[in-house]
Structure formats: structure tokens, C-alpha cells
Amino acid sequence: MPEVRFTLRWPDGSEDVCYSPSTVITRFFTVGESYALPDFLTRARIGYEKASMRVAERYGYACTAAMAELDRIEARAATFEGQAEAAVACTAMSQ
């Protein structure tokens, strides 16, 4: 199953490289686009759920790595909650 790594730039300017076990995540994030924090979290949750489901369809079990990555993303995003203009940008993506 093709993996995807993508880079996020957080509202404070820091960047994280994230992992998805499926290319389905590319339907939710576009390089060069910024997403308001609530929209970003919705996209991440749906994207990672679909990625985990793809793994389950293929291998018979959900992808715990996808859910762990989503947990990490949600924890990082929580540090910016309450900032009215908080946005997250996708700066790179590779398969």
C-alpha cells in the first residue's frame, strides 16, 4: 500500500512531517493550501479514518499507526485552539 509523507506548517511557523499509510490523504490536503484550524482537524480526522479503513480492507485490520499519527496531530493542534486566525498549511507531500 503506498505511503504518503506530508509536511504541515503550524500557526507558530514550526513544521512537522506526517505519515499516512494510504494515498487517500491526498484528497484532503493540497500542497500550498492553508486551512483554518477547525477545517484542518475535520480534514485530518476524515482522511486518517479513510486511510485506516483502506488498510483494514486490504489486510483485515485497522492501521494503528494512522490513528497514532492522528492523535499526535490533534494534540499539536490543541495548542493553537482559541487563536482566532490559527491556520495550518500543507507545504510538501511525497509518495
N, CA, C and O atoms as a Tinker XYZ file with bonds, in Angstrom:
   380  protein
     1  N      0.855000   -1.167000    0.000000    73     2
     2  CA     0.000000    0.000000    0.000000    64     1     3
     3  C      0.902000    1.232000    0.000000    63     2     4     5
     4  O      1.810000    1.329000    0.825000    81     3
     5  N      0.665000    2.171000   -0.912000    73     3     6
     6  CA     1.529000    3.363000   -0.983000    64     5     7
     7  C      1.392000    4.247000    0.257000    63     6     8     9
     8  O      0.284000    4.555000    0.697000    81     7
     9  N      2.502000    4.634000    0.793000    73     7    10
    10  CA     2.537000    5.544000    1.936000    64     9    11
    11  C      2.690000    6.969000    1.432000    63    10    12    13
    12  O      3.177000    7.201000    0.326000    81    11
    13  N      2.271000    7.910000    2.249000    73    11    14
    14  CA     2.428000    9.328000    1.935000    64    13    15
    15  C      3.042000   10.011000    3.144000    63    14    16    17
    16  O      2.660000    9.750000    4.285000    81    15
    17  N      3.984000   10.874000    2.882000    73    15    18
    18  CA     4.527000   11.756000    3.916000    64    17    19
    19  C      4.216000   13.172000    3.466000    63    18    20    21
    20  O      4.394000   13.521000    2.299000    81    19
    21  N      3.753000   13.981000    4.403000    73    19    22
    22  CA     3.430000   15.366000    4.066000    64    21    23
    23  C      3.864000   16.271000    5.205000    63    22    24    25
    24  O      3.904000   15.868000    6.367000    81    23
    25  N      4.186000   17.498000    4.845000    73    23    26
    26  CA     4.701000   18.456000    5.817000    64    25    27
    27  C      3.630000   19.485000    6.127000    63    26    28    29
    28  O      2.999000   20.040000    5.228000    81    27
    29  N      3.437000   19.730000    7.413000    73    27    30
    30  CA     2.493000   20.734000    7.880000    64    29    31
    31  C      3.247000   21.884000    8.518000    63    30    32    33
    32  O      4.208000   21.678000    9.259000    81    31
    33  N      2.802000   23.101000    8.223000    73    31    34
    34  CA     3.332000   24.279000    8.921000    64    33    35
    35  C      2.240000   24.762000    9.868000    63    34    36    37
    36  O      1.131000   25.099000    9.455000    81    35
    37  N      2.591000   24.785000   11.145000    73    35    38
    38  CA     1.658000   25.167000   12.189000    64    37    39
    39  C      1.597000   26.689000   12.324000    63    38    40    41
    40  O      2.452000   27.387000   11.779000    81    39
    41  N      0.603000   27.213000   13.041000    73    39    42
    42  CA     0.462000   28.669000   13.176000    64    41    43
    43  C      1.684000   29.382000   13.760000    63    42    44    45
    44  O      1.886000   30.568000   13.498000    81    43
    45  N      2.497000   28.681000   14.542000    73    43    46
    46  CA     3.693000   29.304000   15.119000    64    45    47
    47  C      4.901000   29.239000   14.186000    63    46    48    49
    48  O      5.992000   29.677000   14.553000    81    47
    49  N      4.713000   28.691000   12.975000    73    47    50
    50  CA     5.798000   28.605000   11.996000    64    49    51
    51  C      6.585000   27.309000   12.050000    63    50    52    53
    52  O      7.392000   27.046000   11.159000    81    51
    53  N      6.372000   26.499000   13.066000    73    51    54
    54  CA     7.076000   25.214000   13.141000    64    53    55
    55  C      6.477000   24.244000   12.122000    63    54    56    57
    56  O      5.340000   24.409000   11.681000    81    55
    57  N      7.260000   23.235000   11.760000    73    55    58
    58  CA     6.804000   22.258000   10.777000    64    57    59
    59  C      6.958000   20.841000   11.313000    63    58    60    61
    60  O      7.876000   20.543000   12.078000    81    59
    61  N      6.044000   19.979000   10.896000    73    59    62
    62  CA     6.087000   18.554000   11.227000    64    61    63
    63  C      5.897000   17.754000    9.952000    63    62    64    65
    64  O      5.094000   18.122000    9.094000    81    63
    65  N      6.634000   16.663000    9.830000    73    63    66
    66  CA     6.410000   15.714000    8.743000    64    65    67
    67  C      5.471000   14.644000    9.279000    63    66    68    69
    68  O      5.726000   14.043000   10.323000    81    67
    69  N      4.385000   14.415000    8.556000    73    67    70
    70  CA     3.369000   13.461000    8.978000    64    69    71
    71  C      3.327000   12.277000    8.026000    63    70    72    73
    72  O      3.750000   12.370000    6.874000    81    71
    73  N      2.812000   11.169000    8.524000    73    71    74
    74  CA     2.750000    9.912000    7.785000    64    73    75
    75  C      1.302000    9.486000    7.595000    63    74    76    77
    76  O      0.485000    9.609000    8.507000    81    75
    77  N      0.991000    8.987000    6.412000    73    75    78
    78  CA    -0.289000    8.328000    6.168000    64    77    79
    79  C     -0.011000    7.001000    5.474000    63    78    80    81
    80  O      0.833000    6.939000    4.580000    81    79
    81  N     -0.706000    5.943000    5.870000    73    79    82
    82  CA    -0.486000    4.643000    5.244000    64    81    83
    83  C     -1.156000    4.512000    3.879000    63    82    84    85
    84  O     -1.018000    3.483000    3.218000    81    83
    85  N     -1.878000    5.544000    3.454000    73    83    86
    86  CA    -2.636000    5.472000    2.207000    64    85    87
    87  C     -2.615000    6.812000    1.484000    63    86    88    89
    88  O     -2.546000    7.870000    2.110000    81    87
    89  N     -2.676000    6.752000    0.168000    73    87    90
    90  CA    -2.726000    7.978000   -0.638000    64    89    91
    91  C     -4.067000    8.692000   -0.516000    63    90    92    93
    92  O     -4.210000    9.802000   -1.029000    81    91
    93  N     -5.039000    8.099000    0.137000    73    91    94
    94  CA    -6.341000    8.749000    0.290000    64    93    95
    95  C     -6.196000   10.108000    0.978000    63    94    96    97
    96  O     -7.022000   10.996000    0.766000    81    95
    97  N     -5.171000   10.278000    1.785000    73    95    98
    98  CA    -4.957000   11.550000    2.489000    64    97    99
    99  C     -4.745000   12.699000    1.505000    63    98   100   101
   100  O     -5.007000   13.853000    1.843000    81    99
   101  N     -4.275000   12.399000    0.294000    73    99   102
   102  CA    -4.045000   13.456000   -0.702000    64   101   103
   103  C     -5.347000   14.088000   -1.173000    63   102   104   105
   104  O     -5.323000   15.149000   -1.797000    81   103
   105  N     -6.467000   13.469000   -0.892000    73   103   106
   106  CA    -7.771000   14.053000   -1.233000    64   105   107
   107  C     -8.179000   15.143000   -0.250000    63   106   108   109
   108  O     -9.096000   15.920000   -0.520000    81   107
   109  N     -7.502000   15.196000    0.880000    73   107   110
   110  CA    -7.900000   16.111000    1.935000    64   109   111
   111  C     -6.953000   17.288000    2.129000    63   110   112   113
   112  O     -7.336000   18.306000    2.705000    81   111
   113  N     -5.718000   17.155000    1.651000    73   111   114
   114  CA    -4.737000   18.229000    1.784000    64   113   115
   115  C     -4.068000   18.480000    0.443000    63   114   116   117
   116  O     -3.771000   17.547000   -0.304000    81   115
   117  N     -3.835000   19.747000    0.150000    73   115   118
   118  CA    -3.192000   20.156000   -1.093000    64   117   119
   119  C     -1.972000   20.995000   -0.751000    63   118   120   121
   120  O     -2.052000   21.917000    0.061000    81   119
   121  N     -0.857000   20.677000   -1.364000    73   119   122
   122  CA     0.367000   21.454000   -1.139000    64   121   123
   123  C      0.110000   22.910000   -1.514000    63   122   124   125
   124  O     -0.449000   23.208000   -2.569000    81   123
   125  N      0.529000   23.806000   -0.626000    73   123   126
   126  CA     0.364000   25.237000   -0.855000    64   125   127
   127  C     -0.915000   25.814000   -0.277000    63   126   128   129
   128  O     -1.097000   27.031000   -0.279000    81   127
   129  N     -1.796000   24.970000    0.214000    73   127   130
   130  CA    -3.056000   25.436000    0.792000    64   129   131
   131  C     -2.945000   25.555000    2.307000    63   130   132   133
   132  O     -2.246000   24.782000    2.963000    81   131
   133  N     -3.655000   26.548000    2.844000    73   131   134
   134  CA    -3.771000   26.720000    4.293000    64   133   135
   135  C     -5.212000   26.453000    4.691000    63   134   136   137
   136  O     -6.146000   26.753000    3.947000    81   135
   137  N     -5.374000   25.890000    5.868000    73   135   138
   138  CA    -6.699000   25.515000    6.351000    64   137   139
   139  C     -6.904000   26.087000    7.747000    63   138   140   141
   140  O     -6.052000   25.937000    8.623000    81   139
   141  N     -8.049000   26.749000    7.946000    73   139   142
   142  CA    -8.398000   27.198000    9.295000    64   141   143
   143  C     -8.380000   25.975000   10.210000    63   142   144   145
   144  O     -8.743000   24.876000    9.789000    81   143
   145  N     -7.967000   26.160000   11.433000    73   143   146
   146  CA    -7.766000   25.038000   12.350000    64   145   147
   147  C     -8.964000   24.077000   12.433000    63   146   148   149
   148  O     -8.762000   22.865000   12.355000    81   147
   149  N    -10.202000   24.573000   12.590000    73   147   150
   150  CA   -11.324000   23.620000   12.650000    64   149   151
   151  C    -11.476000   22.810000   11.358000    63   150   152   153
   152  O    -11.742000   21.609000   11.410000    81   151
   153  N    -11.309000   23.457000   10.206000    73   151   154
   154  CA   -11.390000   22.764000    8.917000    64   153   155
   155  C    -10.251000   21.756000    8.789000    63   154   156   157
   156  O    -10.459000   20.633000    8.330000    81   155
   157  N     -9.063000   22.154000    9.191000    73   155   158
   158  CA    -7.910000   21.256000    9.141000    64   157   159
   159  C     -8.174000   19.989000    9.956000    63   158   160   161
   160  O     -7.921000   18.880000    9.485000    81   159
   161  N     -8.679000   20.158000   11.174000    73   159   162
   162  CA    -8.933000   18.997000   12.031000    64   161   163
   163  C    -10.000000   18.079000   11.441000    63   162   164   165
   164  O     -9.878000   16.856000   11.518000    81   163
   165  N    -11.030000   18.654000   10.862000    73   163   166
   166  CA   -12.059000   17.837000   10.205000    64   165   167
   167  C    -11.452000   17.036000    9.070000    63   166   168   169
   168  O    -11.706000   15.838000    8.946000    81   167
   169  N    -10.649000   17.690000    8.238000    73   167   170
   170  CA    -9.994000   17.012000    7.118000    64   169   171
   171  C     -9.068000   15.899000    7.611000    63   170   172   173
   172  O     -9.059000   14.799000    7.059000    81   171
   173  N     -8.296000   16.191000    8.646000    73   171   174
   174  CA    -7.362000   15.192000    9.175000    64   173   175
   175  C     -8.118000   13.984000    9.727000    63   174   176   177
   176  O     -7.739000   12.842000    9.467000    81   175
   177  N     -9.173000   14.232000   10.478000    73   175   178
   178  CA    -9.931000   13.124000   11.069000    64   177   179
   179  C    -10.561000   12.235000    9.998000    63   178   180   181
   180  O    -10.471000   11.010000   10.070000    81   179
   181  N    -11.189000   12.849000    9.018000    73   179   182
   182  CA   -11.815000   12.064000    7.949000    64   181   183
   183  C    -10.751000   11.352000    7.124000    63   182   184   185
   184  O    -10.894000   10.172000    6.804000    81   183
   185  N     -9.686000   12.069000    6.781000    73   183   186
   186  CA    -8.621000   11.482000    5.967000    64   185   187
   187  C     -7.954000   10.291000    6.629000    63   186   188   189
   188  O     -7.733000    9.264000    5.989000    81   187
   189  N     -7.634000   10.425000    7.908000    73   187   190
   190  CA    -6.983000    9.315000    8.608000    64   189   191
   191  C     -7.941000    8.154000    8.855000    63   190   192   193
   192  O     -7.523000    6.996000    8.849000    81   191
   193  N     -9.217000    8.450000    9.071000    73   191   194
   194  CA   -10.194000    7.369000    9.215000    64   193   195
   195  C    -10.283000    6.575000    7.912000    63   194   196   197
   196  O    -10.297000    5.344000    7.928000    81   195
   197  N    -10.342000    7.281000    6.793000    73   195   198
   198  CA   -10.404000    6.599000    5.494000    64   197   199
   199  C     -9.114000    5.829000    5.211000    63   198   200   201
   200  O     -9.155000    4.726000    4.666000    81   199
   201  N     -7.981000    6.403000    5.578000    73   199   202
   202  CA    -6.704000    5.704000    5.377000    64   201   203
   203  C     -6.671000    4.411000    6.186000    63   202   204   205
   204  O     -6.242000    3.372000    5.683000    81   203
   205  N     -7.117000    4.473000    7.424000    73   203   206
   206  CA    -7.141000    3.282000    8.263000    64   205   207
   207  C     -8.111000    2.243000    7.702000    63   206   208   209
   208  O     -7.829000    1.045000    7.744000    81   207
   209  N     -9.244000    2.693000    7.179000    73   207   210
   210  CA   -10.218000    1.775000    6.585000    64   209   211
   211  C     -9.642000    1.088000    5.348000    63   210   212   213
   212  O     -9.906000   -0.090000    5.108000    81   211
   213  N     -8.859000    1.824000    4.569000    73   211   214
   214  CA    -8.224000    1.216000    3.392000    64   213   215
   215  C     -7.281000    0.088000    3.809000    63   214   216   217
   216  O     -7.250000   -0.974000    3.188000    81   215
   217  N     -6.526000    0.335000    4.856000    73   215   218
   218  CA    -5.628000   -0.711000    5.367000    64   217   219
   219  C     -6.458000   -1.912000    5.827000    63   218   220   221
   220  O     -6.111000   -3.058000    5.543000    81   219
   221  N     -7.549000   -1.643000    6.533000    73   219   222
   222  CA    -8.404000   -2.732000    7.019000    64   221   223
   223  C     -8.987000   -3.546000    5.868000    63   222   224   225
   224  O     -9.076000   -4.772000    5.949000    81   223
   225  N     -9.380000   -2.866000    4.808000    73   223   226
   226  CA    -9.920000   -3.575000    3.646000    64   225   227
   227  C     -8.872000   -4.496000    3.024000    63   226   228   229
   228  O     -9.181000   -5.599000    2.574000    81   227
   229  N     -7.654000   -4.030000    3.008000    73   227   230
   230  CA    -6.599000   -4.805000    2.359000    64   229   231
   231  C     -6.023000   -5.904000    3.251000    63   230   232   233
   232  O     -5.791000   -7.024000    2.796000    81   231
   233  N     -5.795000   -5.573000    4.530000    73   231   234
   234  CA    -5.085000   -6.500000    5.415000    64   233   235
   235  C     -5.956000   -7.138000    6.494000    63   234   236   237
   236  O     -5.521000   -8.065000    7.178000    81   235
   237  N     -7.172000   -6.651000    6.648000    73   235   238
   238  CA    -8.067000   -7.241000    7.632000    64   237   239
   239  C     -7.998000   -6.636000    9.021000    63   238   240   241
   240  O     -8.644000   -7.137000    9.941000    81   239
   241  N     -7.231000   -5.575000    9.194000    73   239   242
   242  CA    -7.157000   -4.903000   10.492000    64   241   243
   243  C     -6.892000   -3.417000   10.266000    63   242   244   245
   244  O     -6.256000   -3.029000    9.285000    81   243
   245  N     -7.385000   -2.599000   11.178000    73   243   246
   246  CA    -7.201000   -1.151000   11.083000    64   245   247
   247  C     -5.738000   -0.790000   11.303000    63   246   248   249
   248  O     -4.980000   -1.550000   11.905000    81   247
   249  N     -5.360000    0.362000   10.814000    73   247   250
   250  CA    -3.973000    0.809000   10.928000    64   249   251
   251  C     -3.786000    1.620000   12.212000    63   250   252   253
   252  O     -4.237000    2.762000   12.301000    81   251
   253  N     -3.130000    1.035000   13.187000    73   251   254
   254  CA    -2.892000    1.740000   14.442000    64   253   255
   255  C     -1.915000    2.896000   14.257000    63   254   256   257
   256  O     -1.975000    3.876000   14.999000    81   255
   257  N     -1.021000    2.799000   13.284000    73   255   258
   258  CA    -0.083000    3.900000   13.022000    64   257   259
   259  C     -0.832000    5.139000   12.540000    63   258   260   261
   260  O     -0.473000    6.260000   12.902000    81   259
   261  N     -1.862000    4.946000   11.733000    73   259   262
   262  CA    -2.655000    6.082000   11.252000    64   261   263
   263  C     -3.359000    6.767000   12.416000    63   262   264   265
   264  O     -3.380000    7.995000   12.503000    81   263
   265  N     -3.931000    5.974000   13.303000    73   263   266
   266  CA    -4.641000    6.556000   14.435000    64   265   267
   267  C     -3.674000    7.225000   15.414000    63   266   268   269
   268  O     -4.011000    8.242000   16.020000    81   267
   269  N     -2.494000    6.668000   15.568000    73   267   270
   270  CA    -1.480000    7.289000   16.425000    64   269   271
   271  C     -1.028000    8.617000   15.833000    63   270   272   273
   272  O     -0.813000    9.584000   16.564000    81   271
   273  N     -0.885000    8.669000   14.521000    73   271   274
   274  CA    -0.484000    9.920000   13.864000    64   273   275
   275  C     -1.582000   10.964000   14.023000    63   274   276   277
   276  O     -1.293000   12.134000   14.275000    81   275
   277  N     -2.839000   10.553000   13.877000    73   275   278
   278  CA    -3.948000   11.483000   14.091000    64   277   279
   279  C     -3.938000   11.999000   15.526000    63   278   280   281
   280  O     -4.149000   13.191000   15.748000    81   279
   281  N     -3.700000   11.139000   16.490000    73   279   282
   282  CA    -3.613000   11.575000   17.891000    64   281   283
   283  C     -2.521000   12.622000   18.060000    63   282   284   285
   284  O     -2.711000   13.616000   18.762000    81   283
   285  N     -1.393000   12.404000   17.426000    73   283   286
   286  CA    -0.274000   13.354000   17.514000    64   285   287
   287  C     -0.672000   14.697000   16.894000    63   286   288   289
   288  O     -0.379000   15.751000   17.458000    81   287
   289  N     -1.330000   14.662000   15.750000    73   287   290
   290  CA    -1.773000   15.878000   15.066000    64   289   291
   291  C     -2.795000   16.623000   15.924000    63   290   292   293
   292  O     -2.714000   17.843000   16.067000    81   291
   293  N     -3.748000   15.898000   16.490000    73   291   294
   294  CA    -4.769000   16.534000   17.328000    64   293   295
   295  C     -4.152000   17.179000   18.566000    63   294   296   297
   296  O     -4.571000   18.264000   18.971000    81   295
   297  N     -3.173000   16.532000   19.164000    73   295   298
   298  CA    -2.511000   17.095000   20.343000    64   297   299
   299  C     -1.774000   18.378000   19.982000    63   298   300   301
   300  O     -1.813000   19.356000   20.729000    81   299
   301  N     -1.112000   18.370000   18.848000    73   299   302
   302  CA    -0.389000   19.575000   18.403000    64   301   303
   303  C     -1.372000   20.691000   18.091000    63   302   304   305
   304  O     -1.141000   21.842000   18.462000    81   303
   305  N     -2.463000   20.364000   17.413000    73   303   306
   306  CA    -3.473000   21.360000   17.057000    64   305   307
   307  C     -4.112000   21.974000   18.300000    63   306   308   309
   308  O     -4.467000   23.153000   18.296000    81   307
   309  N     -4.259000   21.192000   19.350000    73   307   310
   310  CA    -4.881000   21.681000   20.581000    64   309   311
   311  C     -4.113000   22.850000   21.184000    63   310   312   313
   312  O     -4.696000   23.675000   21.888000    81   311
   313  N     -2.824000   22.928000   20.918000    73   311   314
   314  CA    -2.029000   24.034000   21.471000    64   313   315
   315  C     -2.372000   25.365000   20.816000    63   314   316   317
   316  O     -1.981000   26.418000   21.320000    81   315
   317  N     -3.098000   25.335000   19.698000    73   315   318
   318  CA    -3.456000   26.563000   18.989000    64   317   319
   319  C     -4.938000   26.897000   19.100000    63   318   320   321
   320  O     -5.381000   27.913000   18.564000    81   319
   321  N     -5.713000   26.056000   19.788000    73   319   322
   322  CA    -7.134000   26.341000   19.956000    64   321   323
   323  C     -7.301000   27.658000   20.695000    63   322   324   325
   324  O     -6.536000   27.976000   21.605000    81   323
   325  N     -8.301000   28.410000   20.295000    73   323   326
   326  CA    -8.546000   29.706000   20.892000    64   325   327
   327  C     -7.869000   30.842000   20.157000    63   326   328   329
   328  O     -8.138000   32.009000   20.442000    81   327
   329  N     -6.994000   30.522000   19.216000    73   327   330
   330  CA    -6.376000   31.550000   18.375000    64   329   331
   331  C     -7.264000   31.729000   17.147000    63   330   332   333
   332  O     -7.334000   30.850000   16.288000    81   331
   333  N     -7.937000   32.866000   17.072000    73   331   334
   334  CA    -8.961000   33.097000   16.046000    64   333   335
   335  C     -8.468000   32.882000   14.621000    63   334   336   337
   336  O     -9.211000   32.361000   13.789000    81   335
   337  N     -7.257000   33.263000   14.328000    73   335   338
   338  CA    -6.740000   33.184000   12.958000    64   337   339
   339  C     -5.835000   31.977000   12.730000    63   338   340   341
   340  O     -5.132000   31.917000   11.721000    81   339
   341  N     -5.842000   31.030000   13.636000    73   339   342
   342  CA    -4.952000   29.871000   13.513000    64   341   343
   343  C     -5.260000   29.084000   12.245000    63   342   344   345
   344  O     -6.406000   28.715000   11.987000    81   343
   345  N     -4.210000   28.834000   11.456000    73   343   346
   346  CA    -4.345000   28.061000   10.218000    64   345   347
   347  C     -3.143000   27.137000   10.090000    63   346   348   349
   348  O     -2.054000   27.431000   10.582000    81   347
   349  N     -3.366000   26.022000    9.424000    73   347   350
   350  CA    -2.321000   25.028000    9.195000    64   349   351
   351  C     -2.145000   24.885000    7.696000    63   350   352   353
   352  O     -3.121000   24.734000    6.961000    81   351
   353  N     -0.891000   24.933000    7.239000    73   351   354
   354  CA    -0.597000   24.827000    5.807000    64   353   355
   355  C      0.066000   23.494000    5.500000    63   354   356   357
   356  O      0.844000   22.972000    6.298000    81   355
   357  N     -0.250000   22.962000    4.347000    73   355   358
   358  CA     0.439000   21.779000    3.825000    64   357   359
   359  C      1.525000   22.303000    2.888000    63   358   360   361
   360  O      1.220000   22.919000    1.868000    81   359
   361  N      2.781000   22.062000    3.228000    73   359   362
   362  CA     3.879000   22.648000    2.452000    64   361   363
   363  C      4.586000   21.667000    1.532000    63   362   364   365
   364  O      5.309000   22.086000    0.628000    81   363
   365  N      4.393000   20.366000    1.745000    73   363   366
   366  CA     5.045000   19.361000    0.891000    64   365   367
   367  C      4.314000   18.040000    1.037000    63   366   368   369
   368  O      3.666000   17.773000    2.049000    81   367
   369  N      4.435000   17.207000   -0.015000    73   367   370
   370  CA     3.828000   15.883000    0.025000    64   369   371
   371  C      4.617000   14.969000   -0.892000    63   370   372   373
   372  O      4.969000   15.355000   -2.007000    81   371
   373  N      4.897000   13.754000   -0.428000    73   371   374
   374  CA     5.610000   12.791000   -1.269000    64   373   375
   375  C      5.067000   11.393000   -1.028000    63   374   376   377
   376  O      4.586000   11.061000    0.056000    81   375
   377  N      5.161000   10.581000   -2.083000    73   375   378
   378  CA     4.679000    9.200000   -2.006000    64   377   379
   379  C      5.834000    8.253000   -2.134000    63   378   380
   380  O      5.642000    7.037000   -2.094000    81   379
